[in-house]
Amino acid sequence: MDLATLDLTTAHLADACIRSNIPVRTATLTPVVPGTKTAGRVLPARHAGSVDIFLEAIERSEPGDVLVVDNDGRTDEACVGDLIVLEAQAAGLAGVVIWGLHRDTQDIRAIGLPVFSQGTNPTGPLSLRDRAPEALSTAEVGQWTVTSDDVVFGDDDGVLFVPASEVEVVVAKAAGIRDVERAQAERVRQGESLRGQLQFADYLASGLTFREHLRKIGGAVEE
């Protein structure tokens, strides 16, 4: 499966996780270049004040991995700049996801590798901290702990983590949701209301939850 060429959004994938009873693990991160997408196996690295952890992670990487940087969501320093992004690109990585901030925005945009972060700060690492024993095996992104057993997807809506063992199921279900929603959107453009397509009057009289009703009629709008 070529994750990089999937015609799916993180919204489709999140809805597919809900339908598959898989925890929806998302983080509100923004691509440095709007419209950027990434997908690949998580390559975790916990920052502790020095970029050597990123170089060590990249040394262990495989082409298509996505470097997932845990800087504890700090907003007083940036932890990734253009040189690390360039090194990741040269190693064949599919992107960089940062739970924290980046800098060198102009240069990162020129490099072109997908990079997602919480924002920017011109200041680099402010102090050297003790390196955690799990620094290269797990990363914390918001409330989620991710490992190389996870796959990360990123686009303009943020990032989503899916267990690698569930990716094929989630992708297949997400493709179905995408196709239904696109067909519904085209019918709205042709003059048929979404309420009519979703038999909304029947739903109001049904006693079902809206999601139960959608599943019954094969519709899609929120999951």
C-alpha positions in Angstrom: 0.0 0.0 0.0 1.5 3.3 -1.1 0.3 5.6 1.8 1.7 8.7 0.2 -0.6 8.5 -2.8 -3.8 7.8 -1.0 -6.7 10.1 -2.0 -8.0 10.3 1.5 -8.2 13.1 4.1 -7.6 12.7 7.8 -11.3 13.5 8.2 -12.2 10.4 6.1 -9.7 8.3 8.2 -11.0 9.6 11.5 -14.6 8.7 10.5 -13.4 5.3 9.5 -11.8 4.8 12.9 -15.1 5.6 14.6 -16.9 3.1 12.4 -14.2 0.5 13.1 -14.3 1.1 16.9 -10.7 2.2 16.8 -9.7 5.1 19.2 -9.5 8.3 17.3 -6.0 9.7 18.1 -5.6 13.1 16.6 -3.5 16.3 17.2 -4.1 19.8 16.1 -0.9 20.5 14.1 -0.6 22.7 11.1 1.4 22.0 7.9 4.2 24.5 7.2 3.1 24.5 3.6 -0.8 24.6 3.3 -2.0 21.6 1.3 0.8 19.4 2.4 0.0 15.7 3.1 2.0 13.0 4.7 1.6 9.4 5.7 4.0 6.8 7.0 5.3 4.7 9.8 6.0 6.6 13.0 9.7 7.2 13.7 9.6 8.5 17.3 12.1 10.9 18.9 11.9 12.7 22.2 13.8 16.0 22.2 15.9 16.8 25.2 17.7 19.9 24.1 19.9 18.5 21.4 19.3 17.5 17.7 21.5 14.4 18.1 18.4 12.5 19.0 16.9 13.3 15.6 20.1 12.2 13.8 20.1 9.0 15.7 16.5 8.3 14.9 17.1 9.0 11.2 20.1 6.7 11.3 17.6 3.9 12.3 14.9 4.9 9.8 13.5 3.3 6.7 12.4 5.2 3.6 8.8 6.4 4.0 9.0 6.8 7.8 7.7 10.0 9.3 9.8 11.5 12.1 7.5 12.2 15.0 9.2 14.7 17.4 8.0 15.0 21.0 9.1 18.3 22.6 6.4 18.2 25.2 4.3 20.8 23.3 6.7 23.6 24.5 6.1 27.1 23.2 9.2 28.8 24.5 11.6 27.2 21.9 11.7 25.6 18.5 13.3 22.1 18.3 13.4 21.4 14.5 14.9 23.6 11.8 15.9 23.4 8.2 18.9 21.2 8.6 17.1 18.4 10.3 14.3 18.6 7.7 16.8 18.5 4.9 18.5 15.5 6.5 15.1 13.7 6.9 14.4 14.4 3.2 17.8 13.1 2.1 17.2 9.9 4.1 13.9 9.3 2.3 11.5 10.1 5.1 8.0 11.1 4.2 7.7 14.0 6.6 8.2 15.4 10.1 5.5 15.8 12.8 6.4 18.0 15.8 4.6 18.2 19.1 6.2 21.6 19.6 7.5 24.3 17.4 9.8 24.7 14.4 11.9 27.5 13.0 13.6 28.4 9.7 10.1 28.4 8.1 11.2 30.0 4.8 14.0 27.4 4.3 11.7 24.5 5.3 9.1 25.7 2.7 11.8 25.7 0.1 12.9 22.1 1.0 9.4 20.9 0.4 9.3 18.0 2.8 5.9 17.9 4.6 6.4 19.3 8.1 3.6 19.7 10.7 3.9 21.6 14.0 2.1 23.7 16.6 3.7 26.8 15.2 7.0 28.8 15.1 9.5 30.4 17.3 12.9 31.8 16.2 14.6 30.5 19.4 16.3 27.2 19.3 16.7 24.7 22.2 17.2 26.6 25.5 18.6 23.9 27.7 19.9 20.4 27.7 17.7 18.0 29.6 18.1 14.3 30.7 17.3 12.0 27.8 14.5 9.6 28.6 15.2 5.9 28.3 12.3 5.6 25.8 13.5 8.6 23.7 13.8 6.5 20.5 10.9 4.1 21.1 7.9 6.3 22.0 6.7 9.9 21.5 4.0 11.8 23.3 1.8 13.8 21.0 -0.8 15.6 23.0 -2.5 12.9 25.1 -1.4 10.1 22.9 1.7 7.8 23.1 2.8 6.6 19.7 5.4 4.1 18.6 6.8 2.5 15.4 3.7 0.2 15.6 1.7 3.2 14.5 1.2 5.0 11.2 0.7 8.8 11.1 -1.4 10.7 8.5 -1.3 14.4 8.2 -3.0 17.1 6.1 -4.5 20.6 6.6 -6.9 19.3 9.3 -4.1 18.0 11.5 -2.6 14.6 12.2 -4.1 11.2 12.9 -2.4 8.1 14.3 -3.7 4.6 13.4 -2.2 1.2 14.6 -0.3 -0.2 11.7 -2.2 -3.5 12.1 -5.5 -1.6 11.4 -4.4 0.6 8.5 -5.7 -1.6 5.7 -9.2 -1.9 7.3 -9.3 1.9 8.1 -8.1 2.9 4.6 -10.7 0.6 3.0 -13.5 2.0 5.1 -12.3 5.6 4.7 -12.4 5.1 0.9 -16.0 4.0 1.1 -16.9 7.1 3.2 -15.1 9.4 0.8 -17.0 8.0 -2.2 -20.4 8.3 -0.5 -19.7 11.9 0.6 -18.4 12.9 -2.8 -21.5 11.5 -4.5 -23.7 13.3 -1.9 -21.9 16.5 -2.6 -22.4 16.2 -6.3 -26.1 15.6 -5.8 -26.4 18.8 -3.7 -24.7 20.7 -6.5 -27.3 19.2 -8.9 -30.1 20.6 -6.7 -31.0 17.7 -4.5 -30.8 18.7 -0.8 -28.6 16.8 1.7 -31.7 16.6 3.9 -33.6 14.8 1.1 -30.7 12.5 0.4 -30.4 11.5 4.0 -34.2 11.1 4.4 -34.1 13.6 7.3 -37.8 13.6 7.8 -37.8 9.9 8.3 -34.9 10.2 10.7 -36.9 12.7 12.9 -39.7 10.2 13.2 -37.5 7.1 13.6 -36.4 7.2 17.2 -32.9 6.4 16.0 -29.7 8.4 16.7 -28.6 10.2 13.6 -25.5 7.9 13.2 -27.8 4.8 13.5 -30.0 6.3 10.8 -27.0 7.1 8.5 -25.7 3.6 8.8 -29.2 2.2 8.1 -29.5 4.2 4.8 -25.9 4.1 3.8 -25.3 7.8 4.2 -22.3 9.7 5.4 -21.8 13.1 6.8 -20.2 13.0 10.3 -18.7 9.5 10.5 
